[in-house]
């Protein structure tokens, strides 16, 4: 039996199909544990192996795990590639479920890789810390904007240090802005404490990770970025070549080819957003390393002041992903190959 599952917020549409392509049953259940138990019991009467497919979205992993525990074989399909395999003139939840069932029957489901529960936990810890940092940055930017609105320049290099806070309290702004600034400062202090706690947790957990010691030898990569990169990559053995890992990062440009035309577009930006952020963040400092400096400066000069540095930074990030594949595959530290110095007698 082949089952297509289309998940929405309050409903899971089900389309059951046999090997001949005939529709056996269609209905909808609640996307919770009780609804999935009812779904399993309803299909137990057929007594056949069940292959199901569901598109990747929030909640799909829960459906996958519950049905796998019930003995089903469930694939989580890439939504973009599924749309490319089966473009629809009329798109409804019931039609989507039928399309997924048909892809199951033909063994054409573009299944994605699913991280292990341990790897999912690592990702959540790193992503939660970054989420908190972004909230803190937004609050700090709001305070700077408030000062500029009323003609106050930033009095110190660090407005949120001891001296900066003292001067900030002495600045005069009309109501109600003093209240928002004070509330923002209180929230920043709370976020500082929470971020420090998360960083201590990541540091303790990263000691035993097999990838992090090698990743920390890369220029521009500290233990926070190393933990983020390791958790987002997961098992390095699933990437057969460095190009596979680079494509996974989404740092490669889109390619449009037809006949004799070959055009490059913007970055694909597929794959984990946090991995892409970590590599670009590392490239911001790594471009000073001798292995990347000359190429970075040449690209920056060639493309001009407007976009040269941005494109050059992305190129360094791609080269870092290539180096990371070799490092983790061979279990070695960062050691780029370069010209050999020979002694002449």
DRENLUM-289481 format. One record per residue (C-alpha): residue number from 0; x, z, y. Coordinates in steps of 0.25 Angstrom, whole numbers, padded with zeros to 4 digits, always signed. Layout:
// DRENLUM-289481
+-----+-------+-------+-------+
! pos !    c1 !    c3 !    c2 !
+-----+-------+-------+-------+
! NUM !     X !     Z !     Y !
...
+-----+-------+-------+-------+
This chain:
// DRENLUM-289481
+-----+-------+-------+-------+
! pos !    c1 !    c3 !    c2 !
+-----+-------+-------+-------+
!   0 ! +0000 ! +0000 ! +0000 !
!   1 ! +0005 ! -0003 ! +0014 !
!   2 ! +0000 ! +0005 ! +0026 !
!   3 ! +0001 ! +0002 ! +0041 !
!   4 ! +0000 ! +0014 ! +0050 !
!   5 ! -0003 ! +0013 ! +0065 !
!   6 ! -0001 ! +0026 ! +0072 !
!   7 ! -0008 ! +0029 ! +0085 !
!   8 ! -0009 ! +0043 ! +0092 !
!   9 ! -0022 ! +0047 ! +0085 !
!  10 ! -0023 ! +0037 ! +0073 !
!  11 ! -0015 ! +0031 ! +0062 !
!  12 ! -0021 ! +0018 ! +0058 !
!  13 ! -0019 ! +0014 ! +0043 !
!  14 ! -0019 ! +0000 ! +0036 !
!  15 ! -0017 ! +0000 ! +0021 !
!  16 ! -0013 ! -0013 ! +0015 !
!  17 ! -0010 ! -0017 ! +0000 !
!  18 ! +0001 ! -0026 ! -0005 !
!  19 ! -0008 ! -0039 ! -0004 !
!  20 ! -0010 ! -0036 ! +0011 !
!  21 ! -0024 ! -0032 ! +0010 !
!  22 ! -0030 ! -0020 ! +0018 !
!  23 ! -0033 ! -0008 ! +0010 !
!  24 ! -0037 ! +0002 ! +0020 !
!  25 ! -0037 ! +0005 ! +0035 !
!  26 ! -0040 ! +0017 ! +0043 !
!  27 ! -0035 ! +0027 ! +0052 !
!  28 ! -0030 ! +0042 ! +0051 !
!  29 ! -0025 ! +0053 ! +0061 !
!  30 ! -0010 ! +0052 ! +0062 !
!  31 ! -0008 ! +0067 ! +0058 !
!  32 ! -0004 ! +0073 ! +0044 !
!  33 ! -0019 ! +0074 ! +0040 !
!  34 ! -0021 ! +0060 ! +0043 !
!  35 ! -0009 ! +0055 ! +0035 !
!  36 ! -0013 ! +0064 ! +0023 !
!  37 ! -0027 ! +0057 ! +0023 !
!  38 ! -0020 ! +0043 ! +0024 !
!  39 ! -0011 ! +0047 ! +0012 !
!  40 ! -0022 ! +0052 ! +0004 !
!  41 ! -0031 ! +0039 ! +0007 !
!  42 ! -0020 ! +0030 ! +0002 !
!  43 ! -0016 ! +0038 ! -0010 !
!  44 ! -0027 ! +0032 ! -0018 !
!  45 ! -0020 ! +0019 ! -0019 !
!  46 ! -0008 ! +0025 ! -0026 !
!  47 ! +0002 ! +0015 ! -0021 !
!  48 ! +0015 ! +0016 ! -0013 !
!  49 ! +0012 ! +0016 ! +0002 !
!  50 ! +0020 ! +0009 ! +0012 !
!  51 ! +0016 ! +0012 ! +0027 !
!  52 ! +0021 ! +0008 ! +0040 !
!  53 ! +0019 ! +0014 ! +0054 !
!  54 ! +0025 ! +0010 ! +0068 !
!  55 ! +0035 ! +0018 ! +0074 !
!  56 ! +0029 ! +0027 ! +0085 !
!  57 ! +0027 ! +0042 ! +0088 !
!  58 ! +0021 ! +0048 ! +0076 !
!  59 ! +0025 ! +0038 ! +0066 !
!  60 ! +0036 ! +0046 ! +0060 !
!  61 ! +0026 ! +0057 ! +0057 !
!  62 ! +0017 ! +0047 ! +0050 !
!  63 ! +0029 ! +0042 ! +0042 !
!  64 ! +0034 ! +0055 ! +0037 !
!  65 ! +0020 ! +0060 ! +0033 !
!  66 ! +0017 ! +0047 ! +0025 !
!  67 ! +0031 ! +0047 ! +0019 !
!  68 ! +0029 ! +0061 ! +0014 !
!  69 ! +0016 ! +0056 ! +0007 !
!  70 ! +0024 ! +0046 ! -0001 !
!  71 ! +0022 ! +0033 ! +0008 !
!  72 ! +0033 ! +0024 ! +0013 !
!  73 ! +0031 ! +0023 ! +0028 !
!  74 ! +0039 ! +0014 ! +0037 !
!  75 ! +0039 ! +0016 ! +0052 !
!  76 ! +0039 ! +0002 ! +0059 !
!  77 ! +0046 ! -0002 ! +0072 !
!  78 ! +0035 ! -0005 ! +0081 !
!  79 ! +0042 ! -0016 ! +0089 !
!  80 ! +0047 ! -0023 ! +0076 !
!  81 ! +0033 ! -0022 ! +0070 !
!  82 ! +0027 ! -0028 ! +0082 !
!  83 ! +0037 ! -0040 ! +0080 !
!  84 ! +0033 ! -0042 ! +0066 !
!  85 ! +0018 ! -0042 ! +0068 !
!  86 ! +0014 ! -0045 ! +0082 !
!  87 ! -0001 ! -0043 ! +0084 !
!  88 ! -0011 ! -0050 ! +0093 !
!  89 ! -0020 ! -0038 ! +0091 !
!  90 ! -0014 ! -0025 ! +0090 !
!  91 ! -0022 ! -0013 ! +0085 !
!  92 ! -0019 ! +0000 ! +0077 !
!  93 ! -0026 ! -0006 ! +0065 !
!  94 ! -0019 ! -0019 ! +0066 !
!  95 ! -0005 ! -0012 ! +0068 !
!  96 ! -0008 ! -0004 ! +0055 !
!  97 ! -0011 ! -0017 ! +0047 !
!  98 ! +0002 ! -0024 ! +0053 !
!  99 ! +0010 ! -0012 ! +0048 !
! 100 ! +0004 ! -0012 ! +0034 !
! 101 ! +0006 ! -0027 ! +0033 !
! 102 ! +0021 ! -0025 ! +0037 !
! 103 ! +0022 ! -0014 ! +0026 !
! 104 ! +0016 ! -0024 ! +0016 !
! 105 ! +0026 ! -0035 ! +0020 !
! 106 ! +0038 ! -0025 ! +0020 !
! 107 ! +0040 ! -0029 ! +0035 !
! 108 ! +0039 ! -0015 ! +0042 !
! 109 ! +0051 ! -0014 ! +0052 !
! 110 ! +0053 ! +0001 ! +0049 !
! 111 ! +0062 ! +0009 ! +0057 !
! 112 ! +0072 ! +0020 ! +0053 !
! 113 ! +0067 ! +0034 ! +0054 !
! 114 ! +0076 ! +0046 ! +0057 !
! 115 ! +0077 ! +0058 ! +0047 !
! 116 ! +0070 ! +0071 ! +0052 !
! 117 ! +0084 ! +0077 ! +0055 !
! 118 ! +0087 ! +0065 ! +0064 !
! 119 ! +0074 ! +0065 ! +0071 !
! 120 ! +0077 ! +0080 ! +0074 !
! 121 ! +0090 ! +0076 ! +0080 !
! 122 ! +0084 ! +0065 ! +0088 !
! 123 ! +0073 ! +0075 ! +0094 !
! 124 ! +0084 ! +0085 ! +0098 !
! 125 ! +0092 ! +0075 ! +0106 !
! 126 ! +0080 ! +0068 ! +0112 !
! 127 ! +0074 ! +0081 ! +0116 !
! 128 ! +0086 ! +0085 ! +0124 !
! 129 ! +0087 ! +0072 ! +0131 !
! 130 ! +0072 ! +0073 ! +0134 !
! 131 ! +0074 ! +0086 ! +0141 !
! 132 ! +0086 ! +0081 ! +0148 !
! 133 ! +0078 ! +0070 ! +0154 !
! 134 ! +0068 ! +0079 ! +0159 !
! 135 ! +0079 ! +0087 ! +0166 !
! 136 ! +0084 ! +0075 ! +0172 !
! 137 ! +0070 ! +0071 ! +0177 !
! 138 ! +0068 ! +0085 ! +0184 !
! 139 ! +0082 ! +0084 ! +0191 !
! 140 ! +0079 ! +0070 ! +0196 !
! 141 ! +0066 ! +0075 ! +0202 !
! 142 ! +0073 ! +0086 ! +0209 !
! 143 ! +0084 ! +0076 ! +0215 !
! 144 ! +0072 ! +0067 ! +0219 !
! 145 ! +0065 ! +0079 ! +0226 !
! 146 ! +0078 ! +0082 ! +0234 !
! 147 ! +0080 ! +0067 ! +0238 !
! 148 ! +0065 ! +0067 ! +0242 !
! 149 ! +0067 ! +0077 ! +0253 !
! 150 ! +0081 ! +0073 ! +0258 !
! 151 ! +0090 ! +0082 ! +0250 !
! 152 ! +0102 ! +0077 ! +0243 !
! 153 ! +0108 ! +0083 ! +0231 !
! 154 ! +0117 ! +0094 ! +0236 !
! 155 ! +0126 ! +0096 ! +0224 !
! 156 ! +0131 ! +0087 ! +0212 !
! 157 ! +0122 ! +0096 ! +0203 !
! 158 ! +0109 ! +0099 ! +0209 !
! 159 ! +0105 ! +0108 ! +0197 !
! 160 ! +0117 ! +0116 ! +0196 !
! 161 ! +0119 ! +0130 ! +0203 !
! 162 ! +0122 ! +0125 ! +0217 !
! 163 ! +0113 ! +0113 ! +0216 !
! 164 ! +0101 ! +0122 ! +0213 !
! 165 ! +0104 ! +0132 ! +0224 !
! 166 ! +0105 ! +0120 ! +0234 !
! 167 ! +0092 ! +0114 ! +0228 !
! 168 ! +0084 ! +0127 ! +0230 !
! 169 ! +0089 ! +0127 ! +0245 !
! 170 ! +0083 ! +0113 ! +0248 !
! 171 ! +0070 ! +0112 ! +0255 !
! 172 ! +0059 ! +0103 ! +0250 !
! 173 ! +0044 ! +0104 ! +0253 !
! 174 ! +0034 ! +0109 ! +0244 !
! 175 ! +0031 ! +0106 ! +0232 !
! 176 ! +0045 ! +0100 ! +0229 !
! 177 ! +0052 ! +0114 ! +0228 !
! 178 ! +0042 ! +0118 ! +0217 !
! 179 ! +0045 ! +0105 ! +0209 !
! 180 ! +0060 ! +0107 ! +0211 !
! 181 ! +0060 ! +0122 ! +0206 !
! 182 ! +0051 ! +0118 ! +0194 !
! 183 ! +0061 ! +0106 ! +0191 !
! 184 ! +0072 ! +0116 ! +0191 !
! 185 ! +0066 ! +0126 ! +0182 !
! 186 ! +0063 ! +0114 ! +0172 !
! 187 ! +0077 ! +0109 ! +0173 !
! 188 ! +0082 ! +0123 ! +0169 !
! 189 ! +0073 ! +0124 ! +0157 !
! 190 ! +0077 ! +0110 ! +0153 !
! 191 ! +0092 ! +0114 ! +0155 !
! 192 ! +0090 ! +0126 ! +0145 !
! 193 ! +0082 ! +0117 ! +0135 !
! 194 ! +0092 ! +0106 ! +0135 !
! 195 ! +0104 ! +0116 ! +0133 !
! 196 ! +0097 ! +0121 ! +0121 !
! 197 ! +0095 ! +0107 ! +0115 !
! 198 ! +0109 ! +0104 ! +0118 !
! 199 ! +0114 ! +0116 ! +0111 !
! 200 ! +0105 ! +0112 ! +0099 !
! 201 ! +0110 ! +0098 ! +0099 !
! 202 ! +0125 ! +0103 ! +0099 !
! 203 ! +0122 ! +0112 ! +0088 !
! 204 ! +0115 ! +0102 ! +0079 !
! 205 ! +0125 ! +0091 ! +0083 !
! 206 ! +0137 ! +0098 ! +0076 !
! 207 ! +0133 ! +0094 ! +0062 !
! 208 ! +0129 ! +0080 ! +0065 !
! 209 ! +0138 ! +0070 ! +0059 !
! 210 ! +0138 ! +0059 ! +0070 !
! 211 ! +0139 ! +0068 ! +0082 !
! 212 ! +0154 ! +0071 ! +0081 !
! 213 ! +0158 ! +0057 ! +0081 !
! 214 ! +0148 ! +0053 ! +0092 !
! 215 ! +0154 ! +0063 ! +0101 !
! 216 ! +0167 ! +0056 ! +0101 !
! 217 ! +0161 ! +0044 ! +0108 !
! 218 ! +0164 ! +0044 ! +0123 !
! 219 ! +0152 ! +0048 ! +0131 !
! 220 ! +0145 ! +0055 ! +0119 !
! 221 ! +0143 ! +0070 ! +0119 !
! 222 ! +0136 ! +0078 ! +0109 !
! 223 ! +0122 ! +0076 ! +0115 !
! 224 ! +0123 ! +0061 ! +0115 !
! 225 ! +0130 ! +0062 ! +0101 !
! 226 ! +0118 ! +0070 ! +0096 !
! 227 ! +0108 ! +0060 ! +0102 !
! 228 ! +0115 ! +0047 ! +0097 !
! 229 ! +0117 ! +0053 ! +0083 !
! 230 ! +0102 ! +0058 ! +0082 !
! 231 ! +0097 ! +0044 ! +0087 !
! 232 ! +0106 ! +0036 ! +0077 !
! 233 ! +0103 ! +0044 ! +0065 !
! 234 ! +0109 ! +0038 ! +0053 !
! 235 ! +0120 ! +0028 ! +0057 !
! 236 ! +0120 ! +0022 ! +0043 !
! 237 ! +0107 ! +0015 ! +0046 !
! 238 ! +0114 ! +0006 ! +0056 !
! 239 ! +0122 ! -0005 ! +0048 !
! 240 ! +0130 ! -0010 ! +0060 !
! 241 ! +0133 ! -0005 ! +0074 !
! 242 ! +0124 ! -0016 ! +0079 !
! 243 ! +0112 ! -0009 ! +0072 !
! 244 ! +0115 ! +0004 ! +0079 !
! 245 ! +0117 ! -0003 ! +0093 !
! 246 ! +0103 ! -0010 ! +0090 !
! 247 ! +0097 ! +0003 ! +0087 !
! 248 ! +0101 ! +0009 ! +0100 !
! 249 ! +0093 ! -0002 ! +0108 !
! 250 ! +0106 ! -0005 ! +0117 !
! 251 ! +0106 ! -0019 ! +0113 !
! 252 ! +0100 ! -0030 ! +0122 !
! 253 ! +0088 ! -0038 ! +0118 !
! 254 ! +0091 ! -0052 ! +0113 !
! 255 ! +0082 ! -0064 ! +0115 !
! 256 ! +0086 ! -0076 ! +0108 !
! 257 ! +0079 ! -0090 ! +0106 !
! 258 ! +0086 ! -0103 ! +0103 !
! 259 ! +0098 ! -0104 ! +0112 !
! 260 ! +0094 ! -0092 ! +0121 !
! 261 ! +0100 ! -0078 ! +0119 !
! 262 ! +0096 ! -0068 ! +0130 !
! 263 ! +0099 ! -0053 ! +0130 !
! 264 ! +0088 ! -0044 ! +0136 !
! 265 ! +0088 ! -0029 ! +0139 !
! 266 ! +0091 ! -0018 ! +0129 !
! 267 ! +0083 ! -0017 ! +0117 !
! 268 ! +0081 ! -0002 ! +0118 !
! 269 ! +0076 ! +0000 ! +0104 !
! 270 ! +0080 ! +0012 ! +0096 !
! 271 ! +0081 ! +0026 ! +0101 !
! 272 ! +0081 ! +0028 ! +0116 !
! 273 ! +0090 ! +0041 ! +0115 !
! 274 ! +0101 ! +0034 ! +0107 !
! 275 ! +0101 ! +0023 ! +0118 !
! 276 ! +0102 ! +0033 ! +0129 !
! 277 ! +0113 ! +0041 ! +0122 !
! 278 ! +0122 ! +0029 ! +0120 !
! 279 ! +0120 ! +0024 ! +0134 !
! 280 ! +0123 ! +0038 ! +0139 !
! 281 ! +0136 ! +0038 ! +0131 !
! 282 ! +0140 ! +0025 ! +0136 !
! 283 ! +0139 ! +0030 ! +0150 !
! 284 ! +0152 ! +0038 ! +0147 !
! 285 ! +0158 ! +0030 ! +0136 !
! 286 ! +0160 ! +0018 ! +0145 !
! 287 ! +0172 ! +0025 ! +0150 !
! 288 ! +0179 ! +0025 ! +0137 !
! 289 ! +0190 ! +0014 ! +0135 !
! 290 ! +0182 ! +0008 ! +0123 !
! 291 ! +0171 ! +0005 ! +0133 !
! 292 ! +0176 ! +0005 ! +0147 !
! 293 ! +0181 ! -0009 ! +0148 !
! 294 ! +0169 ! -0016 ! +0143 !
! 295 ! +0160 ! -0007 ! +0151 !
! 296 ! +0167 ! -0010 ! +0164 !
! 297 ! +0167 ! -0025 ! +0161 !
! 298 ! +0152 ! -0026 ! +0158 !
! 299 ! +0149 ! -0017 ! +0170 !
! 300 ! +0157 ! -0027 ! +0179 !
! 301 ! +0151 ! -0039 ! +0173 !
! 302 ! +0137 ! -0035 ! +0174 !
! 303 ! +0138 ! -0029 ! +0188 !
! 304 ! +0135 ! -0016 ! +0195 !
! 305 ! +0120 ! -0017 ! +0193 !
! 306 ! +0119 ! -0017 ! +0178 !
! 307 ! +0133 ! -0018 ! +0173 !
! 308 ! +0135 ! -0003 ! +0170 !
! 309 ! +0122 ! -0002 ! +0163 !
! 310 ! +0124 ! -0014 ! +0153 !
! 311 ! +0139 ! -0009 ! +0151 !
! 312 ! +0134 ! +0005 ! +0147 !
! 313 ! +0124 ! -0001 ! +0137 !
! 314 ! +0136 ! -0009 ! +0131 !
! 315 ! +0144 ! +0004 ! +0130 !
! 316 ! +0132 ! +0010 ! +0123 !
! 317 ! +0131 ! -0001 ! +0113 !
! 318 ! +0146 ! +0000 ! +0110 !
! 319 ! +0144 ! +0015 ! +0108 !
! 320 ! +0133 ! +0012 ! +0098 !
! 321 ! +0143 ! +0003 ! +0090 !
! 322 ! +0153 ! +0014 ! +0090 !
! 323 ! +0143 ! +0025 ! +0086 !
! 324 ! +0140 ! +0016 ! +0074 !
! 325 ! +0154 ! +0015 ! +0069 !
! 326 ! +0157 ! +0030 ! +0072 !
! 327 ! +0145 ! +0035 ! +0064 !
! 328 ! +0146 ! +0025 ! +0053 !
! 329 ! +0161 ! +0028 ! +0051 !
! 330 ! +0160 ! +0043 ! +0055 !
! 331 ! +0171 ! +0042 ! +0065 !
! 332 ! +0173 ! +0046 ! +0080 !
! 333 ! +0173 ! +0036 ! +0092 !
! 334 ! +0186 ! +0028 ! +0091 !
! 335 ! +0184 ! +0014 ! +0097 !
! 336 ! +0193 ! +0003 ! +0093 !
! 337 ! +0203 ! -0002 ! +0104 !
! 338 ! +0216 ! -0010 ! +0106 !
! 339 ! +0227 ! -0004 ! +0097 !
! 340 ! +0240 ! +0000 ! +0104 !
! 341 ! +0252 ! -0005 ! +0097 !
! 342 ! +0266 ! +0001 ! +0099 !
! 343 ! +0276 ! -0010 ! +0101 !
! 344 ! +0290 ! -0007 ! +0097 !
+-----+-------+-------+-------+
